[in-house]
Amino acid sequence: MASSGEEQSSSSPDWGDSGTELSAAELAGAGASPLDSGEDFEVLEDDDDLSELPPLEDVGRGRTPAQEGVPAPEQTKEDAEEWLDVLGNGLLRKKTLVPGRGEESRPRKGQDVTVRLTATRDDGAVVEREPRLTFTLGDCDVLQALDLCVQLLEMGETALIVSDAKYCYGSQGRSPDIPPDAALTLEVELLEARDAPDLELLPGKEKIALANRKRERGNFHYQRADYVLAINSYDIALKVAGSSSKVDFSAEEEDELLDVKVKCLNNLAASQLKLDHYEAALKSCNLVLEHQPGNIKALFRKGKVLAQQGEYREAIPILKAALKLEPSNKTIHAELSKLVKKHADQRSVETEMYRKMLGNPAGAPAKCRDKLPWAIPWKWLFGATAIALGGVALSVVIAARN
């Protein structure tokens, strides 16, 4: 995937960018609110690194239980010397077919590289053929197998890469030509490597296009449930959109950049919620609301984050504000109703706890007082009072007669 404003090759969306988001118009055409697409508002129409990202080799789909513990095919000593075990786990191997120009010609992370690529399945069927595929090395713009191994290629080198499904399409595969858990063989030639363009010098349209490509790649990862990779792509898009510039932008371009930033932050919050990174998700929502206080997605997700943290008293007014903006939204209604009930239950539990802490003086006062050794029943007190009054009256009568 190109990291500059240059036109990209016509690669399959799975190898480069993927415009996977659903537009508001598409959802409206389906009779749904732009937010009413599930309990988690998984609508991806939509600077800071907000999470600790594991290295690429630790990310992705693992092998199926049936594959675990299965040894790699036996290799001769000569074969073992020809193949490089890239990650040391036997799942990603590289062999040089045509030598390159030396190790000093290897590309660096962050550079834009162009490769010739042919990908085949184990049965020999070709599933991808790209004469010139351009992407930014290390940005998760392509399959991990390709991203990791191209860093080891010398300029002009042609190599064979054999990759487990974990570093390709994992357990989901790619319909219709790549089945789940399919290993792939990639033949790759490194054609070109150049420094990425200076973001400060990019014209407005090119910067917007670059940020959108990174965001769309994040959407691709998100929809495959690769939330860590999605966060990485959204973070890169935010850095592009928020970078300083030495070029004057029009007001329209500034608005477009802000729109990209807001979309990335909203999707970033959704990804962070999936990973239970609540503080990071809350920060992302607050950044959106700084720009757009009435952004319904950010309000909903912020309410949901606070609810996950048990802060029902704070979450309810935020969801009410979201519902006020879109009164007919069933998802907000359902979430708000659920929170109100949880809050009521929480208050009931707290009341009972306080009652027990205070000894429940109002719980059963008569019984408690009756059990005290110094307690005097009121009936006895009344009777004693009546007798005393009667005695006084009798004394007065006797004194009058005398």
Secondary structure, 3 states (H helix, E strand, C coil): CCCCCCCCCCCCCCCCCCCCCCCHHHHHHCCCCCCCCCCCCCCCCCCCCCCCCCCHHHCCCCCCCCCCCCCCCCCCHHHHHHEEECCCCCCEEEEEEECCCCHHHCCCCCCEEEEEEEEECCCCCEEEEEEEEEEECCCCCCCHHHHHHHCCCCCCCEEEEEECHHHCCCCCCECCCECCCCCEEEEEEEEEEECCCCHHHCCHHHHHHHHHHHHHHHHHHHHCCCHHHHHHHHHHHHHHHHCCCCCCCCHHHHHHHHHHHHHHHHHHHHHHHHCCCHHHHHHHHHHHHHHCCCCHHHHHHHHHHHHHCCCHHHHHHHHHHHHHHCCCCHHHHHHHHHHHHHHHHHHHHHHHHHHHHCCCCCCCHHHHHHHCCCCCCHHHHHHHHHHHHHHHHHHHHHHHHC
